[in-house]
Amino acid sequence: GADYTLSEGLSPLARHKKDFTVVQGCANKFSNEAHWGSTFWLTGANRYSVPGQNMANSISVDQVVAGQFGDQTRFTSIQLDSTDGSASGHGPGGSLAWDKRGKPLPGFNDPVKTFHKLFSAEDLPLEQRQAAIAEKRSVLDAVLTEANRVQKGLSRNDNNKLDEYFQGIRDIETRLGKDEDWLDKPKPKAPLEEPPVGLKGKDEIEMMYNLIIAALQTDSTRALTYRMPGQTLLKSMDFTHSAHNVSHYSPGERMEASKARDKMHSTLLAGFMDKLKSTKEADGSSLFDHTSLAFGSNISSIHYLDNCPTLLAGGGANLKLGEHLVLPKDTPLCNVWLTMLHGLGIQMDRHGDSTGVVKELQA
């Protein structure tokens, strides 16, 4: 219920307690890899669902949102990734996002490049940018012609591979069409200064949060994910332990590092929520009122894949906030994502391994 005591790790979020809900008891039933904290977090997929493959995925919930709202913004979605090259605990994928074919979507891992992608004017004149898109289209046409030529006589498996290749080309064509639609529309004025070069750890996270707010504030996109750093966060806090070892909760220094990391994440998340609340819309409401925020992981601790840590905030998905919600053990985490989708007005029968919405979570 609402009258619960915040854990030590969540204590920095105390001022926002009425505006977020902690959900316990959820898991992705097909998850079986204890070092892949992000690969299936938003998909709930079975990695062995495709015969003959040992790694398959499905669409992530952010891309379902992007499919609904992405045609109204310059960027269908934006994926942010960590500058932490080790990607400790993350697993396969270029970000948290996976497309409708279960293929990984790349992410921006540099705050400076992300800033310029969002707000910097194009250097080339309009005619040259139009010509560049036309040239890319002609290349695609040539590739399709050649692919069609070799299609006859291929085995079933090879034809399946070729179909996957065709779908990839169609995806590129869709992106080119979107780029063309926005060629003559200037990018918005940046509501923040260009980030300094070389941000790592907690400074990187804070800046990425600021860029997320700027992207939403300028309606550059309506679907974002951020796969966060592990190792560089600890290093920026003057801990020398590896992110992996810290998560194994050994008594002593590693445990203290783990506690400090949790509290730092909550401190940064609280600051993010502060800024969402202070960013005002034209009607006097806040950006927080129109945003649906999920924070968590596919791993709870050590090698445990049950009771995934899940925190939900924001008024955008019409969720019941200010609660500590304990669901039956091994409730599909995708039930939470399906509930959020319904709250956003996206009526789907299921997502991933969902079995239905979480009625206790609906406002």
C-alpha positions in Angstrom: 0.0 0.0 0.0 0.9 3.7 0.3 2.0 3.5 4.0 5.4 1.8 3.4 8.9 2.6 4.4 11.4 3.3 1.7 14.4 1.1 1.6 17.9 2.5 2.2 18.6 2.4 -1.5 15.5 4.3 -2.4 15.7 6.8 0.4 17.0 9.7 -1.9 13.6 9.5 -3.6 11.6 10.3 -0.5 10.4 13.7 -1.8 8.8 12.0 -4.7 7.2 9.1 -2.8 3.7 10.0 -3.8 4.6 10.1 -7.4 6.1 6.6 -8.0 5.1 3.0 -7.4 7.5 0.2 -6.6 6.3 -3.2 -8.0 7.6 -6.5 -6.6 7.2 -10.1 -7.6 7.6 -9.7 -11.4 9.9 -11.8 -13.7 10.4 -12.7 -17.3 9.7 -16.4 -17.2 12.0 -17.2 -20.2 15.0 -15.3 -18.9 17.9 -17.8 -18.3 21.1 -15.7 -18.5 22.2 -14.1 -15.3 24.5 -11.5 -17.0 21.9 -10.1 -19.5 20.2 -7.5 -17.4 18.8 -5.5 -20.4 18.5 -7.9 -23.4 15.0 -9.2 -22.5 13.9 -6.6 -19.9 11.5 -4.8 -22.2 10.6 -7.7 -24.5 9.9 -10.7 -22.3 11.0 -12.9 -25.2 12.1 -16.6 -25.3 15.6 -16.6 -26.7 15.0 -20.2 -28.0 11.7 -19.4 -29.7 13.1 -19.8 -33.2 14.2 -23.4 -34.1 17.8 -23.7 -34.9 18.8 -20.4 -33.2 20.2 -19.9 -29.7 19.4 -16.2 -29.6 16.1 -14.7 -30.7 14.3 -11.6 -29.4 11.0 -9.7 -30.0 9.9 -6.1 -30.0 10.6 -4.0 -26.9 7.8 -2.1 -25.3 9.4 1.3 -26.1 9.3 0.4 -29.8 5.6 -0.4 -29.5 5.2 3.1 -28.2 7.3 4.4 -31.0 5.2 2.6 -33.5 2.1 4.4 -32.2 3.5 7.9 -31.7 6.7 8.1 -33.7 5.2 9.3 -37.0 4.4 12.7 -35.3 8.0 13.5 -34.4 11.4 14.0 -36.1 12.8 11.0 -34.4 10.6 7.9 -34.2 12.5 6.9 -31.1 15.9 7.7 -29.5 18.1 5.0 -27.9 20.8 6.1 -25.5 23.6 3.7 -24.5 26.4 3.9 -22.0 29.9 5.1 -22.7 31.0 2.2 -20.6 32.6 -0.1 -23.2 32.4 -3.2 -21.0 28.6 -3.1 -20.9 28.9 -5.2 -17.7 25.7 -7.1 -17.0 23.9 -5.9 -20.1 24.2 -8.7 -22.6 23.6 -8.6 -26.4 22.1 -5.5 -28.0 23.1 -2.0 -28.9 20.7 -0.5 -26.5 17.6 -1.5 -24.5 15.5 -1.3 -27.7 14.6 -4.2 -30.2 12.6 -3.8 -33.3 9.5 -5.7 -34.5 11.7 -8.4 -35.9 13.6 -8.8 -32.7 16.7 -7.1 -34.0 18.8 -4.8 -31.8 18.6 -1.0 -32.4 21.9 1.0 -32.0 22.1 3.7 -29.3 23.9 7.0 -29.0 26.7 6.5 -26.4 28.0 10.1 -26.4 26.2 13.0 -24.9 27.9 15.5 -27.3 26.8 13.5 -30.4 23.3 13.1 -29.0 23.1 16.9 -28.4 24.1 17.6 -32.0 21.8 15.0 -33.4 18.9 16.6 -31.6 19.6 20.3 -32.0 22.4 21.2 -34.4 21.5 22.5 -37.8 22.5 20.6 -40.9 25.7 21.9 -42.6 24.7 20.9 -46.2 22.2 22.9 -48.2 18.8 21.4 -48.7 19.4 20.4 -52.3 22.5 18.4 -51.4 20.7 16.6 -48.6 17.9 15.7 -51.0 20.5 14.5 -53.5 22.1 12.3 -50.8 18.8 10.7 -50.0 18.1 10.1 -53.7 21.5 8.5 -54.1 20.9 6.1 -51.1 17.6 5.2 -52.7 19.2 4.3 -56.0 21.7 2.1 -54.2 18.9 0.3 -52.5 17.1 -0.2 -55.8 20.3 -1.8 -57.3 20.7 -4.0 -54.2 17.0 -5.2 -54.5 17.4 -5.9 -58.2 20.5 -8.1 -57.5 18.8 -9.8 -54.5 15.7 -10.7 -56.6 17.9 -12.1 -59.3 19.6 -14.6 -57.0 16.4 -15.6 -55.2 15.4 -18.3 -57.6 16.9 -21.7 -56.7 17.7 -20.9 -53.1 17.0 -23.4 -50.4 14.2 -22.7 -47.8 16.7 -21.6 -45.2 18.5 -19.3 -47.6 15.2 -17.8 -48.7 14.3 -17.1 -45.1 17.6 -15.3 -44.7 16.9 -13.3 -47.9 13.5 -12.4 -46.6 15.1 -11.0 -43.5 17.5 -9.1 -45.7 14.6 -7.6 -47.7 12.9 -6.5 -44.5 16.1 -4.8 -43.5 16.1 -2.9 -46.8 12.4 -1.9 -46.3 13.3 -0.6 -42.9 16.0 1.6 -44.4 13.6 2.8 -47.0 11.1 3.8 -44.3 13.9 5.7 -42.4 14.9 7.5 -45.6 11.2 8.5 -46.2 11.1 9.9 -42.7 14.3 11.8 -43.2 12.9 13.3 -46.4 9.7 14.4 -44.7 11.8 16.5 -42.2 14.4 17.9 -44.5 12.9 21.4 -44.8 11.9 21.6 -41.1 14.5 23.3 -38.9 15.5 21.6 -35.7 14.3 23.2 -32.5 16.5 25.6 -30.4 18.4 23.7 -27.8 17.0 24.3 -24.3 20.4 23.5 -22.8 24.1 24.1 -23.4 26.2 21.7 -25.4 27.6 19.1 -23.0 31.3 19.0 -22.2 33.4 16.3 -23.8 34.3 13.1 -21.9 31.6 12.8 -19.3 31.6 9.5 -17.5 29.7 7.8 -14.8 27.4 9.9 -12.7 28.1 13.0 -14.8 27.2 11.1 -17.9 23.9 9.9 -16.4 22.9 13.3 -15.3 23.6 14.8 -18.7 21.8 12.0 -20.5 18.8 12.7 -18.2 19.0 16.3 -19.2 19.1 15.4 -22.9 16.0 13.1 -22.4 14.1 16.0 -20.9 15.2 18.3 -23.8 14.1 15.8 -26.4 10.7 15.5 -24.8 10.4 19.2 -24.1 11.0 20.0 -27.8 8.8 17.1 -29.0 11.7 15.7 -30.9 10.6 12.2 -30.0 8.1 10.5 -27.6 9.9 7.2 -27.0 13.3 7.0 -25.3 15.4 4.3 -23.6 18.7 4.7 -21.7 20.9 1.7 -21.0 23.0 3.0 -18.1 26.7 2.6 -17.2 27.9 0.2 -14.5 31.6 0.2 -14.3 32.2 3.9 -15.0 29.5 4.9 -12.4 31.4 3.1 -9.7 34.7 4.6 -10.9 33.2 8.1 -10.8 32.3 7.4 -7.2 35.9 6.4 -6.4 35.3 2.7 -6.1 37.8 0.3 -7.7 35.6 -2.8 -7.6 34.1 -4.2 -10.8 30.4 -3.7 -11.4 30.0 -7.5 -11.6 31.6 -8.3 -8.3 29.8 -5.5 -6.5 26.5 -7.1 -7.5 27.5 -10.3 -5.6 27.0 -8.6 -2.3 30.0 -10.0 -0.4 30.3 -8.5 3.1 32.6 -5.5 3.5 33.8 -3.1 0.9 31.8 -4.7 -2.0 28.6 -4.5 -0.1 29.2 -0.8 0.8 30.0 -0.1 -2.8 26.7 -1.7 -3.9 24.7 0.3 -1.3 26.5 3.5 -2.5 25.7 2.7 -6.1 22.0 2.1 -5.4 21.7 5.4 -3.5 23.5 7.2 -6.3 21.1 5.8 -8.9 18.2 7.0 -6.7 19.8 10.4 -6.2 20.2 10.9 -9.9 16.7 9.6 -10.6 15.3 12.0 -8.0 17.0 14.9 -9.8 15.6 13.7 -13.1 12.1 13.7 -11.6 12.7 17.2 -10.2 13.5 18.5 -13.7 10.5 16.7 -15.3 8.2 18.4 -12.7 9.8 21.8 -13.1 9.6 21.7 -16.9 6.2 23.4 -17.7 3.9 22.9 -20.6 1.9 25.7 -22.2 -1.2 24.7 -20.2 0.6 25.0 -16.9 1.0 21.3 -16.4 4.4 19.7 -16.1 6.3 17.4 -18.4 6.1 14.8 -15.5 2.3 14.9 -15.8 2.6 13.6 -19.4 5.5 11.2 -19.1 5.5 7.5 -18.3 8.8 6.4 -16.7 10.1 2.9 -15.9 13.3 2.3 -14.1 14.7 -1.2 -13.4 16.5 -4.3 -14.6 15.9 -7.9 -15.7 18.2 -9.0 -12.8 17.4 -8.5 -9.1 20.7 -9.5 -7.6 23.7 -11.9 -8.0 22.3 -14.4 -10.5 18.6 -14.1 -9.5 16.2 -13.4 -12.3 13.0 -13.3 -10.3 11.5 -10.3 -8.4 12.9 -7.8 -11.0 13.4 -4.4 -9.5 10.7 -2.2 -11.0 9.9 1.5 -10.3 7.2 3.4 -12.2 6.6 7.1 -12.2 4.9 9.9 -14.1 1.3 10.7 -14.9 1.4 9.8 -18.6 0.1 6.2 -18.3 -2.7 6.7 -15.8 -1.1 4.4 -13.2 -1.8 4.3 -9.5 1.3 6.0 -8.0 2.5 6.4 -4.4 2.2 2.6 -3.8 4.3 -0.4 -2.8 2.7 -3.1 -4.9 3.5 -6.8 -4.1 2.3 -9.1 -6.9 2.1 -12.9 -6.7 5.6 -14.5 -7.3 6.6 -14.7 -10.9 3.9 -12.4 -12.3 5.0 -11.7 -15.8 6.9 -8.4 -15.9 5.3 -7.9 -19.3 1.9 -7.6 -17.5 3.3 -4.3 -16.1 4.4 -3.2 -19.6 1.0 -4.1 -21.0 -0.7 -2.1 -18.3 1.5 0.9 -19.2 0.6 0.5 -22.9 -3.1 0.5 -22.1 -2.6 3.6 -20.0 -1.0 5.3 -22.9 -4.0 4.5 -25.1 -2.4 1.6 -26.9 -4.8 -1.3 -26.8 -3.0 -4.6 -27.3 -4.0 -8.1 -26.2 -0.5 -9.0 -25.1 3.1 -8.1 -25.0 5.9 -10.6 -24.7 4.8 -13.3 -22.2 2.1 -11.2 -20.7 -1.1 -12.9 -19.3 -3.1 -9.7 -18.8 -3.0 -6.2 -17.2 -2.2 -5.5 -13.6 -5.5 -4.2 -12.3 -4.0 -3.1 -9.0 -1.7 -0.8 -11.0 -4.5 1.0 -12.9 -5.6 4.4 -11.5 
